[in-house]
Amino acid sequence: ETIITMATKHNPIAQDELTSCCLFSLSPKIQPKNILRAQLWVHLRPANIVTSVFLQISR
C-alpha cells in the first residue's frame, strides 16, 4: 500500500518571508508500527540570496 500526504503551512500569519515551516500528519487509521519505510521529498524554489535550509524530523 502506498500513502501520499502533502504538507500544510503551520501558522502562516506568524512567519516572515524568509522563514517557512510546514508539517504533515498521518490519519489515525494508519498505525506507525506498520510503516516499513518512508520517503521525504523536499522541493526548494530558487532564492535571490544564499540561505540555509534546515529539516527537523520527529517521530
N, CA, C and O atoms as a DFTB+ gen file, in Angstrom:
236 C
 N C O
     1  1       0.851      -1.184       0.000
     2  2       0.000       0.000       0.000
     3  2       0.893       1.243       0.000
     4  3       1.902       1.292       0.703
     5  1       0.517       2.229      -0.784
     6  2       1.245       3.494      -0.852
     7  2       0.348       4.613      -0.356
     8  3      -0.810       4.723      -0.760
     9  1       0.886       5.434       0.515
    10  2       0.149       6.577       1.056
    11  2       0.936       7.833       0.718
    12  3       2.139       7.903       0.973
    13  1       0.268       8.817       0.147
    14  2       0.904      10.092      -0.184
    15  2       0.208      11.179       0.622
    16  3      -1.020      11.265       0.633
    17  1       0.986      11.995       1.285
    18  2       0.420      13.101       2.052
    19  2       1.178      14.379       1.703
    20  3       2.373      14.339       1.411
    21  1       0.490      15.491       1.734
    22  2       1.092      16.786       1.419
    23  2       1.225      17.598       2.705
    24  3       0.370      17.532       3.589
    25  1       2.281      18.341       2.788
    26  2       2.499      19.189       3.956
    27  2       1.584      20.405       3.908
    28  3       1.181      20.859       2.837
    29  1       1.269      20.917       5.078
    30  2       0.473      22.140       5.181
    31  2       1.285      23.176       5.954
    32  3       2.080      22.832       6.829
    33  1       1.076      24.433       5.621
    34  2       1.778      25.504       6.336
    35  2       1.207      25.623       7.737
    36  3      -0.002      25.532       7.953
    37  1       2.102      25.828       8.670
    38  2       1.732      25.947      10.075
    39  2       1.783      27.412      10.487
    40  3       2.843      28.034      10.413
    41  1       0.674      27.966      10.914
    42  2       0.587      29.340      11.416
    43  2       1.227      30.351      10.455
    44  3       2.203      31.005      10.823
    45  1       0.701      30.489       9.240
    46  2       1.336      31.374       8.252
    47  2       1.348      32.849       8.641
    48  3       2.141      33.614       8.092
    49  1       0.498      33.269       9.563
    50  2       0.443      34.681       9.960
    51  2       1.715      35.084      10.710
    52  3       2.166      36.223      10.585
    53  1       2.295      34.173      11.479
    54  2       3.448      34.497      12.320
    55  2       4.774      34.374      11.578
    56  3       5.826      34.565      12.189
    57  1       4.764      34.068      10.314
    58  2       6.001      33.844       9.574
    59  2       6.364      35.050       8.718
    60  3       5.493      35.736       8.184
    61  1       7.663      35.296       8.598
    62  2       8.107      36.322       7.662
    63  2       8.443      35.640       6.339
    64  3       8.324      34.421       6.219
    65  1       8.859      36.421       5.355
    66  2       9.069      35.838       4.026
    67  2      10.323      34.971       3.949
    68  3      10.450      34.179       3.015
    69  1      11.253      35.092       4.898
    70  2      12.464      34.280       4.872
    71  2      12.320      32.966       5.636
    72  3      13.114      32.045       5.442
    73  1      11.322      32.877       6.492
    74  2      11.136      31.688       7.307
    75  2       9.855      30.991       6.892
    76  3       8.805      31.619       6.757
    77  1       9.951      29.719       6.696
    78  2       8.773      28.958       6.319
    79  2       8.792      27.629       7.056
    80  3       9.843      27.007       7.212
    81  1       7.646      27.209       7.497
    82  2       7.540      25.965       8.231
    83  2       6.297      25.233       7.755
    84  3       5.250      25.846       7.551
    85  1       6.407      23.977       7.587
    86  2       5.230      23.189       7.228
    87  2       5.321      21.835       7.921
    88  3       6.398      21.418       8.350
    89  1       4.215      21.169       8.024
    90  2       4.181      19.882       8.689
    91  2       3.135      18.996       8.045
    92  3       2.267      19.465       7.309
    93  1       3.229      17.733       8.326
    94  2       2.217      16.808       7.859
    95  2       1.969      15.772       8.940
    96  3       2.829      15.516       9.783
    97  1       0.818      15.195       8.908
    98  2       0.491      14.134       9.850
    99  2      -0.312      13.066       9.121
   100  3      -0.964      13.333       8.112
   101  1      -0.250      11.882       9.642
   102  2      -0.973      10.765       9.055
   103  2      -2.315      10.589       9.742
   104  3      -2.499      11.008      10.885
   105  1      -3.223       9.985       9.059
   106  2      -4.539       9.691       9.604
   107  2      -4.398       8.763      10.812
   108  3      -3.494       7.928      10.841
   109  1      -5.270       8.895      11.801
   110  2      -5.230       7.979      12.947
   111  2      -5.458       6.517      12.542
   112  3      -5.131       5.603      13.299
   113  1      -6.014       6.303      11.359
   114  2      -6.241       4.933      10.885
   115  2      -4.932       4.234      10.523
   116  3      -4.875       3.005      10.472
   117  1      -3.880       5.019      10.272
   118  2      -2.592       4.453       9.886
   119  2      -1.766       4.237      11.148
   120  3      -1.501       5.182      11.891
   121  1      -1.369       3.018      11.385
   122  2      -0.586       2.697      12.573
   123  2       0.904       2.790      12.242
   124  3       1.385       2.080      11.359
   125  1       1.637       3.659      12.941
   126  2       3.064       3.844      12.640
   127  2       3.875       2.551      12.699
   128  3       4.859       2.413      11.972
   129  1       3.487       1.612      13.541
   130  2       4.258       0.366      13.647
   131  2       4.178      -0.461      12.366
   132  3       5.008      -1.343      12.147
   133  1       3.185      -0.184      11.520
   134  2       3.038      -0.914      10.266
   135  2       3.779      -0.262       9.098
   136  3       3.797      -0.808       7.996
   137  1       4.385       0.894       9.330
   138  2       5.131       1.582       8.272
   139  2       6.537       0.988       8.219
   140  3       7.286       1.064       9.192
   141  1       6.884       0.405       7.091
   142  2       8.193      -0.230       6.940
   143  2       9.255       0.736       6.444
   144  3      10.421       0.619       6.821
   145  1       8.870       1.684       5.607
   146  2       9.812       2.681       5.112
   147  2       9.037       3.908       4.666
   148  3       7.832       3.854       4.419
   149  1       9.759       5.011       4.572
   150  2       9.123       6.270       4.173
   151  2      10.111       7.081       3.341
   152  3      11.325       6.915       3.460
   153  1       9.579       7.950       2.507
   154  2      10.398       8.860       1.709
   155  2       9.928      10.281       1.977
   156  3       8.729      10.548       2.066
   157  1      10.876      11.173       2.104
   158  2      10.576      12.593       2.274
   159  2      11.154      13.326       1.077
   160  3      12.360      13.280       0.834
   161  1      10.301      13.994       0.339
   162  2      10.740      14.785      -0.811
   163  2      10.616      16.253      -0.436
   164  3       9.582      16.689       0.070
   165  1      11.664      17.004      -0.684
   166  2      11.668      18.435      -0.388
   167  2      11.909      19.180      -1.694
   168  3      12.910      18.953      -2.373
   169  1      10.983      20.070      -2.038
   170  2      11.114      20.884      -3.249
   171  2      11.486      22.297      -2.814
   172  3      10.749      22.934      -2.061
   173  1      12.618      22.780      -3.286
   174  2      13.074      24.129      -2.947
   175  2      12.950      25.026      -4.161
   176  3      13.346      24.656      -5.266
   177  1      12.404      26.189      -3.948
   178  2      12.304      27.180      -5.020
   179  2      13.592      27.988      -5.089
   180  3      14.273      28.142      -4.075
   181  1      13.938      28.503      -6.253
   182  2      15.131      29.356      -6.359
   183  2      14.992      30.588      -5.460
   184  3      13.910      31.160      -5.330
   185  1      16.096      30.979      -4.851
   186  2      16.088      32.149      -3.969
   187  2      17.032      33.209      -4.524
   188  3      17.988      32.896      -5.233
   189  1      16.754      34.463      -4.193
   190  2      17.601      35.576      -4.636
   191  2      18.873      35.702      -3.805
   192  3      19.853      36.303      -4.246
   193  1      18.854      35.132      -2.596
   194  2      20.020      35.205      -1.717
   195  2      20.414      33.784      -1.304
   196  3      19.590      32.869      -1.327
   197  1      21.676      33.616      -0.929
   198  2      22.139      32.323      -0.432
   199  2      21.579      32.133       0.972
   200  3      21.649      33.041       1.800
   201  1      21.034      30.979       1.235
   202  2      20.424      30.719       2.532
   203  2      20.613      29.260       2.912
   204  3      20.945      28.427       2.070
   205  1      20.403      28.963       4.166
   206  2      20.493      27.587       4.660
   207  2      19.096      27.004       4.791
   208  3      18.125      27.723       5.030
   209  1      19.012      25.718       4.634
   210  2      17.742      25.015       4.785
   211  2      17.909      24.002       5.908
   212  3      18.851      23.211       5.902
   213  1      16.993      24.029       6.871
   214  2      17.039      23.108       7.997
   215  2      15.808      22.215       7.954
   216  3      14.692      22.686       7.730
   217  1      16.019      20.941       8.167
   218  2      14.922      19.984       8.245
   219  2      14.925      19.367       9.632
   220  3      15.973      18.969      10.142
   221  1      13.755      19.288      10.237
   222  2      13.624      18.616      11.525
   223  2      12.597      17.514      11.344
   224  3      11.467      17.766      10.926
   225  1      12.994      16.303      11.659
   226  2      12.103      15.159      11.501
   227  2      11.847      14.569      12.877
   228  3      12.783      14.187      13.579
   229  1      10.595      14.497      13.257
   230  2      10.204      13.922      14.546
   231  2       9.319      12.721      14.289
   232  3       8.589      12.660      13.299
   233  1       9.394      11.800      15.170
   234  2       8.572      10.608      15.015
   235  2       7.748      10.379      16.249
   236  3       6.984       9.416      16.312
